Every structure is written in C-alpha cells, then in structure tokens.
Amino acid sequence: MSSAHFILLGLIGLCPVIVTVDGPLLPYLVPFLLAAGLILVSVKLPAREAQHLSEVVSRPYVLGAAIPAVLMIIQILPLPFLANPVWTSVSPGFRNGIIGSISVDVGATAIALVNYLSAVGMLLLTAAVAINRNRAESILIGTTAAVVFIAFACLLQDLFLRDLFGINILAHREQVLDITCLGLTLSAACGLLVFERHETRGAHNVQAKRKYLLSSVACLTGFVICASTIAVTRSGSLTFSSGSGLLTFVAIAAIRRWALGRLGAAAIGMTAAVIAIALVTVAASDPDPRFAFVKKDATTIELSQRILNDAPFFGYGAGNFSALVPIYQSTTAGPRNTESVTAAAKLSVEMGKAMLWFAVMAASLAVFHLLRGAARRGRDSFYAAAAGACLVTLMIQAFITATLSGTGIVLLSTTIFGLGLTQSKSRIVS
C-alpha cells in the first residue's frame, strides 16, 4: 500500500500546479496516475481493510455515483428520439456537427465522463488508502498543506504581485478561491488532530510540548492565511460559504468535546434550520434560485438564463456549456468564452434540471451520514466532521461560483470526502 499512498500524495501535491499552470497536459495525466494507484490498491489491499471499505462505501453511495455516469453514457449514444430537433437546423454552428445524440458535442461529454470517473476513482483510492490511521493522518495533513499553499499564492498575488509588478501566477483564480474556502475547515481539523494526539499521549516531556507548540502554530498559520485570502476578496458570499463549513465543524467538535448529546445536537440542528430557512427565503425572492446569490453583470446572467430556459430534461450533454455560448451569444454580448454564472446553472444546462436537485439531495444525505458518523466516533471524529463541513461549503459554493468542476477542486474535494467516508466508522484491528 505504500506505493498507492505515494501516488495519492503525489496527486494531492499536483493540485497547486494544476491551478497555477494553464494547460491541458496536467489534468489529462490524472486518470493515468489514478489507474496506477487503483491497480496497486486492488492487488495489495489486505482482506480486513477490503471488508471495511465495502462497509463504508455502501450500496446507496454506489447507486448515487452510478446515476450521473449512466446519464452521460446515454447522452453520448446516438439516440435520435431523445435528441433535440432544434439543433438539426443549427448543426453547421458546431465544430463536429450533430449526430443525433442528446449531447451537442459528444467529444466534450466523453471527456466529462472520464473526468467524472477520475473523481470517483480518487474517492475510492483515498478511501482505501486512508483506512489505516497513520496514512489517514498524512493525507489530512497533505491535503491541508496543498490548500494552504494555494491560498498563500492567491494572497501573495492579490496583495503584491498583481498591483506592484503586474504578475499573475494563478491560471484559475476563481477555482483557487473555491479551494481556499475549504482551508478554514481543514486547518481547524488539523488543529483538532494535533490537540487530540497530544492529549492521548502519556508522555508530556519538553520535546513533546515543543512539537505540540510548533504543530499548533502551523495549523493557526494555515487558518490565518486562508482567512486572510478570503477577507482580501471582500466577498460576502465566500465568507458565508466558508464560515458555514467552519461552524458546522465546530458544532460537531463541541457536541463531542462537551458531551452535549441529543440536546446539543437538537439545538445546533435548530440553528441550522433557521439558516436554511433564511437561505430559502432569499432564493425564493429571485425568479431562479440558481442565480439568487451571485452578483455579476446583467449580460452574463441573462446569457446563462436563456440557455437554461431552453435546456431539455436530459440536458445538452456534460461539458457542452462552452459549445452553446456562441449560439446564444450576440456579437456585442461580450467575450465569446463566457462561462456559466454558477455551477448549479451549468449542471442544469448540461445534465438536466432534475439532476441538480438530485445532486443537492444526495449531498445533503452524505452530509448527514458523515456528521452522524463523526458524532458516534470515540476518537478521530474530525475526519468525518471535516468532510461533512467541507461538503456544506461546496453545496453553497455551487450557487455562488461556476468553477467546482475544475480539476484541482475536484481532486481535493473527493480526497476530503473519501477520507471522511472511510474514517466515519471505526475499524476493529485484531
């Protein structure tokens, strides 16, 4: 398992490069590295760890993960009775024409399918490697370090490089901000890891205290870097999404630390319900909740809204939003590489409106499962709590930004989810 562990850490370390360097080569290396890691896991995974993996990756998760893949395959297949007849008249406007499938660009949907399967593979690889407690610890620390490094690069650019020297070191800044929002929760999780390890060790000599102090300072530094990066953006939406995840993590930690039990959980649940009602109220005031929490120019929002209004039940095909923009965009509407306003709107256009709400429901159930697992664990609860809290942040981010499908954020978020999933249930070691 050491080789698979090394590959996983290498993929995590590749994420800062992916969001910094603009080019297709690095993201396309990911499936090959993942395939190598999964092959090693399948060959070397011990029987007891394989049994634990089959227990945590239960049937509901398998079925939920299979639905988007099956839909993308259906979108690729030549099924003229499901294709939108309108596209026949505008077929010359597309690079590869229309072949009678749901997808208006089969190649883009095929690439999206590969990327989705890579995300599932990253989740499975992490879940398998992180069964071991020591490996789980290194994965959490490595993921947090990658996120903090990305946040520091963004902070450095925003404060100094861009204004003083005109240098832009980030190719995907919006994706970087999405990643940074996860940094608050991950830094807090690492801080709790350091505290619990120090608390459970019997020896508290000078060397142990020095190590505890240095580790605590490192966690605090990472937290401050991520918080400063978000503060510099002066975005209330980013502050809200990252703060929601952090407060979720703190709430679970408080329930366990002070043994609040069902009463404390009920109180925190009531607070979460009030916040959810407030969000729903704000969303209801907008004609479309997928655009309720974004502040962009009217032209960009109107373009995404028109494409969304015309989207059929099965969508236009995963990865096809950029192919639709030239058809809907007028010559004076702005740059031709306009992206969707939010990830929620993009998912509705590409995969169908029903898929968005299926994804929201599935993510909500996953959050509940992770947080319940964290509350039930005797120790190491911070893994599942951090995964559930990060998932809360990502759900909110889906209605704020459009970059959640980027390679870097997908690799890091699936790593966090796989880590929390496999550690949401204790494993008896004999």
Secondary structure as the mmCIF struct_conf table of DSSP 4:
data_model
#
loop_
_struct_conf.conf_type_id
_struct_conf.id
_struct_conf.beg_label_comp_id
_struct_conf.beg_label_asym_id
_struct_conf.beg_label_seq_id
_struct_conf.end_label_comp_id
_struct_conf.end_label_asym_id
_struct_conf.end_label_seq_id
HELX_RH_AL_P HELX_RH_AL_P1 SER A 2 THR A 20
BEND BEND1 VAL A 21 VAL A 21
BEND BEND2 GLY A 23 PRO A 24
HELX_RH_AL_P HELX_RH_AL_P2 LEU A 25 LYS A 44
HELX_RH_AL_P HELX_RH_AL_P3 ALA A 47 VAL A 56
BEND BEND3 VAL A 57 VAL A 57
HELX_RH_AL_P HELX_RH_AL_P4 ARG A 59 ILE A 76
BEND BEND4 LEU A 77 LEU A 77
TURN_TY1_P TURN_TY1_P1 PRO A 80 LEU A 82
BEND BEND5 ALA A 83 ALA A 83
TURN_TY1_P TURN_TY1_P2 PRO A 85 PRO A 85
HELX_RH_AL_P HELX_RH_AL_P5 VAL A 86 SER A 89
TURN_TY1_P TURN_TY1_P3 VAL A 90 VAL A 90
HELX_RH_3T_P HELX_RH_3T_P1 SER A 91 GLY A 93
BEND BEND6 PHE A 94 ASN A 96
BEND BEND7 GLY A 100 ILE A 102
BEND BEND8 VAL A 104 VAL A 104
HELX_RH_AL_P HELX_RH_AL_P6 VAL A 106 VAL A 129
TURN_TY1_P TURN_TY1_P4 ALA A 130 ILE A 131
BEND BEND9 ASN A 132 ASN A 132
HELX_RH_AL_P HELX_RH_AL_P7 ARG A 133 LEU A 156
HELX_RH_PI_P HELX_RH_PI_P1 GLN A 157 PHE A 165
BEND BEND10 ALA A 171 ALA A 171
HELX_RH_AL_P HELX_RH_AL_P8 ARG A 173 THR A 200
BEND BEND11 GLY A 202 GLY A 202
HELX_RH_AL_P HELX_RH_AL_P9 VAL A 206 THR A 233
TURN_TY1_P TURN_TY1_P5 ARG A 234 ARG A 234
HELX_RH_AL_P HELX_RH_AL_P10 GLY A 236 ARG A 257
TURN_TY1_P TURN_TY1_P6 TRP A 258 ALA A 259
HELX_RH_AL_P HELX_RH_AL_P11 GLY A 261 ALA A 284
TURN_TY1_P TURN_TY1_P7 SER A 285 SER A 285
BEND BEND12 ASP A 286 ASP A 288
HELX_RH_3T_P HELX_RH_3T_P2 PRO A 289 PHE A 291
TURN_TY1_P TURN_TY1_P8 ALA A 292 PHE A 293
HELX_RH_AL_P HELX_RH_AL_P12 ALA A 298 ASP A 310
TURN_TY1_P TURN_TY1_P9 PHE A 313 PHE A 314
BEND BEND13 TYR A 316 TYR A 316
TURN_TY1_P TURN_TY1_P10 ALA A 318 GLY A 319
HELX_RH_AL_P HELX_RH_AL_P13 PHE A 321 TYR A 328
TURN_TY1_P TURN_TY1_P11 THR A 331 THR A 332
BEND BEND14 ALA A 333 GLY A 334
TURN_TY1_P TURN_TY1_P12 ARG A 336 ASN A 337
HELX_LH_PP_P HELX_LH_PP_P1 THR A 338 SER A 340
BEND BEND15 VAL A 341 VAL A 341
HELX_RH_AL_P HELX_RH_AL_P14 ALA A 343 MET A 351
HELX_RH_AL_P HELX_RH_AL_P15 LYS A 353 ARG A 376
BEND BEND16 GLY A 378 ARG A 379
HELX_RH_AL_P HELX_RH_AL_P16 SER A 381 GLN A 397
TURN_TY1_P TURN_TY1_P13 ALA A 398 ILE A 400
BEND BEND17 ALA A 402 ALA A 402
TURN_TY1_P TURN_TY1_P14 LEU A 404 SER A 405
BEND BEND18 GLY A 406 GLY A 406
HELX_RH_AL_P HELX_RH_AL_P17 THR A 407 THR A 422
TURN_TY1_P TURN_TY1_P15 GLN A 423 GLN A 423
BEND BEND19 SER A 424 LYS A 425
#
